[in-house]
Amino acid sequence: MPSITLLFFAHLKEISGFGRKELEIEPGTTIQALKTRLVQEYPGLETVLPTAILAINQEFAFDEDIIPENAEVAVFPPVSGGSGLPTIFQVTHDVLDLDDLLDRITLTSTGAAAVFTGMVRGITSRGESHETVALEYEAYIPMAEAKMAQVAEEIRERWPTIEGIAIVQRIGYLEPRTPTVLIACTAAHRDTGVFEAARYGIDRLKEIVPIWKKEILANGEVWLEGDYHPKKGD
């Protein structure tokens, strides 16, 4: 009987009780059939699986897709090349060296750079006010870096004047004031779309790059997830 490697991330890993498992499936099993089976075997997934995202071999999968033998199937909650120009896409546990990353995407023709850096916020005043002890980031690294490369390609399609692109996400246990993500774009001039490109990069990362965060509070912890579900072509 065919087998697959099943991967769970974020709170789905906690509910199922494992992050990786070899699973035998019937030939011709679809994603929808797999979901049905998972709910039967792990009843705790029933309320969260309908909003989960699945991927086959690091590409988004949909209910009608047939799972091939020996495939790697990832289950996770909603989330985050080729031109010869400098492009960096990376998921890392290391401290983000913002100066080094910017230097690596700066050419002699570069006259402008737009840099967005997200960081752990210790105090949230918008919505329900609260304090955050730390954020713990997790990623499906191979697919995350592949999708980062896709975001870079999309940026270059929309703004051909962009020279260098860096998309870097730090994961692990991160305390307030720690930089967590860098999106940077460089160009010859500031009026060539460099600001818009960087904004697009962080927005798109939040949509399709499989990265999640657990917010650790003084009185507990909670996985945070988005509401965007990928479409065909994402």
LINVEN-V730510 format. One record per backbone hydrogen bond with DSSP energy under -1.0 kcal/mol. NH is the residue of the N-H (numbers start at 1). CO is the residue of the C=O. E is the energy in kcal/mol with one decimal. If there is no record, write none. Layout:
nh: (NH & NH)
co: (CO & CO)
e: (E & E)
This chain:
nh: (4 & 5 & 6 & 7 & 8 & 9 & 12 & 14 & 15 & 16 & 17 & 21 & 23 & 25 & 29 & 31 & 32 & 34 & 35 & 36 & 37 & 38 & 39 & 40 & 41 & 42 & 45 & 46 & 49 & 52 & 53 & 55 & 56 & 57 & 59 & 61 & 65 & 67 & 70 & 71 & 73 & 74 & 75 & 76 & 88 & 90 & 92 & 98 & 101 & 102 & 103 & 104 & 105 & 106 & 110 & 111 & 112 & 114 & 116 & 118 & 120 & 124 & 130 & 132 & 133 & 134 & 135 & 136 & 137 & 138 & 140 & 141 & 144 & 145 & 146 & 147 & 148 & 149 & 150 & 151 & 152 & 153 & 154 & 155 & 156 & 157 & 158 & 159 & 162 & 163 & 165 & 166 & 167 & 168 & 169 & 170 & 171 & 172 & 174 & 177 & 178 & 180 & 181 & 182 & 183 & 184 & 185 & 186 & 187 & 197 & 198 & 199 & 200 & 201 & 202 & 203 & 204 & 205 & 206 & 208 & 209 & 211 & 212 & 214 & 215 & 216 & 217 & 222 & 224 & 226 & 234)
co: (23 & 71 & 21 & 73 & 19 & 75 & 9 & 10 & 11 & 12 & 13 & 6 & 4 & 2 & 26 & 65 & 63 & 30 & 31 & 32 & 33 & 34 & 35 & 36 & 37 & 38 & 42 & 43 & 45 & 49 & 76 & 74 & 59 & 72 & 56 & 54 & 62 & 29 & 3 & 68 & 5 & 55 & 7 & 53 & 165 & 167 & 169 & 96 & 97 & 98 & 99 & 100 & 102 & 103 & 107 & 187 & 187 & 185 & 183 & 181 & 178 & 130 & 124 & 122 & 216 & 216 & 174 & 214 & 172 & 212 & 210 & 139 & 140 & 141 & 142 & 143 & 144 & 145 & 146 & 147 & 148 & 149 & 150 & 151 & 152 & 153 & 154 & 155 & 159 & 186 & 86 & 184 & 88 & 182 & 90 & 180 & 92 & 137 & 135 & 120 & 175 & 118 & 118 & 168 & 116 & 166 & 114 & 164 & 112 & 193 & 194 & 195 & 196 & 197 & 198 & 199 & 200 & 201 & 202 & 204 & 205 & 209 & 138 & 136 & 222 & 134 & 220 & 215 & 213 & 78 & 231)
e: (-2.8 & -2.8 & -3.5 & -2.9 & -2.0 & -1.5 & -1.3 & -1.1 & -2.3 & -2.3 & -1.8 & -2.0 & -2.8 & -2.7 & -1.6 & -1.8 & -2.1 & -2.2 & -2.4 & -2.2 & -2.1 & -2.6 & -2.2 & -1.7 & -2.4 & -2.7 & -2.7 & -1.7 & -3.2 & -1.1 & -3.8 & -2.0 & -2.7 & -3.3 & -1.1 & -3.0 & -2.6 & -3.2 & -2.6 & -1.4 & -3.1 & -2.4 & -2.5 & -2.7 & -2.8 & -2.0 & -2.6 & -1.1 & -2.4 & -2.3 & -2.3 & -1.9 & -1.0 & -1.1 & -1.2 & -2.4 & -2.1 & -2.7 & -3.2 & -1.5 & -1.9 & -2.9 & -1.7 & -3.0 & -2.5 & -1.4 & -2.8 & -2.6 & -2.5 & -2.6 & -2.0 & -1.2 & -2.9 & -2.6 & -1.6 & -2.6 & -2.0 & -1.9 & -1.6 & -2.3 & -2.3 & -2.1 & -2.4 & -2.4 & -2.2 & -2.0 & -1.9 & -2.9 & -2.1 & -3.5 & -1.9 & -2.4 & -2.8 & -2.4 & -2.5 & -3.5 & -2.5 & -1.8 & -3.2 & -2.8 & -1.5 & -3.2 & -1.3 & -2.6 & -2.7 & -2.4 & -2.3 & -2.2 & -2.3 & -2.5 & -1.8 & -2.1 & -2.5 & -2.2 & -1.9 & -2.1 & -2.8 & -2.1 & -1.8 & -2.4 & -1.6 & -1.9 & -2.9 & -2.5 & -3.2 & -2.9 & -3.2 & -2.1 & -2.9 & -1.1 & -2.6)
